[in-house]
Amino acid sequence: MLLKRLIVLSVLMMSLSVISVADANDDLSFQSRRERREKNIQEVYNQLSLTDAQKQQLEQNKINNQGKKKDLYEKIRSYKEMLNQELMKIDLDMTKINNIQGSIKALQMQILDDRLNSILEVRKILTPEQFTKFIGFMKEARQERFKNDEKQ
């Protein structure tokens, strides 16, 4: 039983350390990704032939969702730190650990719900033809990110 706990603990610790390393990107790569993303957004806007009103609505939708998502990710990070602290204790409090894990899961589900709501808002803003093209662009972007992740 103790061996199982130690194995689970070591796997969780390795997972948390991998996440920490992944978060340690330098500012230059962050800035270049941000610039590339903005350039891609403008290309999509041009290809969709958006009106100024549509661009404004999409930008407002993006701003609203970025703020919510940032808050949720900060809460998740905080709970992960709490989880890490609990896992480092000699005597594990499984009730507390399970409660923290439940909080993390609830926040992750909120992120998924917010993402769906954002997509539904985009659908309201765009015409059916524009939305179809938009989804195609998103699929291409996802595939491109997957290819880049495989290279690294």
N, C-alpha and C positions, 0 to 999 in steps of 0.2 A: 504494500500500500504506500509506504514511504517512497519506495523507488519510483512508483508511478507518478507521485506528486513531484518528485525531483525532475523526472523526465518532462512532464507537462510544464513545469516551471522553466526549465532550460529552453524548451521550444518557444514558449511565450517570450522569454527574455531575448532570444535570438530574433524573433519577429519584431519586437519593439526596437531593437538596435538597428535592424535593417530599415525600418521606417524612419528612424532618426537620421541615418546616413542619407537616405533619399531626400529628406527635407533640407539637407545642408547644401543646396545648390548655391553657386555664387551669383552675385548681383548681375554680372555681365550676361550670363546665359539667360537669366530671368528677363532682363531688358530686351535681349534679342528675340526671345520667344514672344514677349508682349508686342514688340514691333511687327513681327511676322504675323501674329494673330490679327492685329489691327489691319494690316495690309490685306490679309485674306478676307476679313469681314467686308472691307470696302469693295473688293473684287466681287464677292457674293452679292452685295447690294447693287452693284452695277449690272451684273448678269440677271438679276431679278427685275430690273427696271423699276425700282421702288420709287414711290413719290416721297417728297420731303416729309409729309405727315407720317407715312409708314416708317421711314427711317427714324423719326423722332420717337414714335411709339415703341419701336424695337429697342432703341437705345435706353428708353426709360424702363422697359421690361428687363433689360440686361442689368441696369444699375440696381433695380429693386432686388433682383435675384442674387446678384453678387454680394450685396450686403447681408442678406439672409444666410447665404451659403457660408460666407466668412464667419459669421457668428456661430453657426452650427459646427464648423470645423474647429473653431477655437474651443468650443465646449467638448468636442470629442477628444481633442488633444489633452484637455484638462483631465477628463475621465481616464484617459490612457495613462497619464502620469500617476493618478490615484491608484489605478490598477497595478502599475509597476511597483509603487510603494507597498501596496498590500502583498504582492507576490514576494517581495524581499523580506518580509517578516518571517521570523522563525515559526511562529504559530499562525497558520493560515486561518483566516476567518472566511469560510466559504460562503456564508450568507452575504457578507459585505462584497466579496469578489463577484458573486452572482448578481447582486444589485447593481454594481458598477457596470458589469457586462450588459445587463438589461438596459441601463441608461444609454450606453454606447449604441446598442442595437436600435433603440427608439430614435435616437438622433439620426442614425443612418437611414432609417425608414422615412424620417421627415425630409431628408435630402432627396430621396427618391420621389416622394410626393410633390415636393416643390418643383422638381425637374419636370414632372408630368404637367403640373399646372402651368409652368412656363411654356412648355410646348403647346398647350391648349391656347394660351394667350397669343402666341405667335400665329397659330392657326386662325384666330379671330382677326388678326391684323392683316394677314396676307390673303390674296385671292387664292382660290383652289389651285390654279396653275402655278402660282408663285410658291405655294406651300409644297407642292409636289417636287418642284425643282430644289427648294430649300432642303427637304429631307434627303434628296439625292446628294446634295453638297455635303450634308452632315455625314452621310454614310461614307462618302469618299474620304472625308477628313479623318473619320474613325479608322478606316483601313490604312490610311497613310501613317497615322500615329502608331498603329499596330506594327507596321513594317519597320518604322524607326525604332520601336522598342525592341524588336527582334535583333536589330543590328547592334544594339548596345549590349 
